[in-house]
Amino acid sequence: MSPEEKIYKVLRRIKEKVDISPANSIVNYRAGEEVNVLGTEDEIMILNKLADERIITVVQNFASDFI
């Protein structure tokens, strides 16, 4: 799977959650549990990249859940 396809899968999952959530609500996304075809590390890297590019905002990071 190409990097672009991986990013698309994460963005699509986030958009699905945003579409059914009230305006301006916080959407929970748990890396490793959202997209079955990606590993946790890939999802975390994608989320960090999206946050660095200011596409999403990470409100809380519970990385310790995966240790």
KAZINOR-V614687 format. One record per residue. N is the residue number from 1. RES is the residue in three letters. PHI is phi in degrees with one decimal (999 if undefined). PSI is psi in radians with two decimals (none if undefined). Layout:
# KAZINOR-V614687
N_RES_PHI_PSI + N_RES_PHI_PSI
This chain:
# KAZINOR-V614687
1_MET_999_2.36 + 2_SER_-75.2_2.77 + 3_PRO_-56.9_-0.67 + 4_GLU_-63.4_-0.68 + 5_GLU_-66.1_-0.68 + 6_LYS_-63.4_-0.81 + 7_ILE_-61.7_-0.74 + 8_TYR_-60.0_-0.74 + 9_LYS_-61.9_-0.73 + 10_VAL_-67.7_-0.82 + 11_LEU_-61.4_-0.69 + 12_ARG_-62.8_-0.73 + 13_ARG_-65.2_-0.73 + 14_ILE_-62.8_-0.78 + 15_LYS_-61.9_-0.70 + 16_GLU_-58.4_-0.71 + 17_LYS_-70.7_-0.72 + 18_VAL_-63.7_-0.69 + 19_ASP_-60.7_-0.49 + 20_ILE_-105.0_0.05 + 21_SER_-97.1_2.66 + 22_PRO_-61.1_2.72 + 23_ALA_-57.2_2.44 + 24_ASN_61.6_0.40 + 25_SER_-88.9_2.79 + 26_ILE_-86.3_2.27 + 27_VAL_-103.9_2.18 + 28_ASN_-79.7_2.36 + 29_TYR_-138.4_2.08 + 30_ARG_-107.2_1.89 + 31_ALA_-59.4_2.38 + 32_GLY_92.9_-0.21 + 33_GLU_-121.7_-0.14 + 34_GLU_-96.0_-0.76 + 35_VAL_-119.6_1.91 + 36_ASN_-64.2_-0.43 + 37_VAL_-88.5_-0.07 + 38_LEU_-112.8_2.62 + 39_GLY_-82.2_2.84 + 40_THR_-58.0_-0.78 + 41_GLU_-61.6_-0.73 + 42_ASP_-61.1_-0.79 + 43_GLU_-63.2_-0.72 + 44_ILE_-63.5_-0.76 + 45_MET_-62.1_-0.72 + 46_ILE_-65.2_-0.79 + 47_LEU_-61.6_-0.73 + 48_ASN_-63.7_-0.71 + 49_LYS_-63.3_-0.79 + 50_LEU_-63.0_-0.65 + 51_ALA_-69.1_-0.73 + 52_ASP_-61.4_-0.61 + 53_GLU_-86.4_0.09 + 54_ARG_59.5_0.58 + 55_ILE_-85.8_-0.63 + 56_ILE_-129.4_2.89 + 57_THR_-119.8_2.24 + 58_VAL_-89.7_2.05 + 59_VAL_-87.7_-0.79 + 60_GLN_-138.9_2.52 + 61_ASN_-124.2_2.03 + 62_PHE_-107.0_0.88 + 63_ALA_-59.2_-0.47 + 64_SER_-64.6_-0.29 + 65_ASP_-63.1_-0.41 + 66_PHE_-100.9_0.07 + 67_ILE_-92.8_none
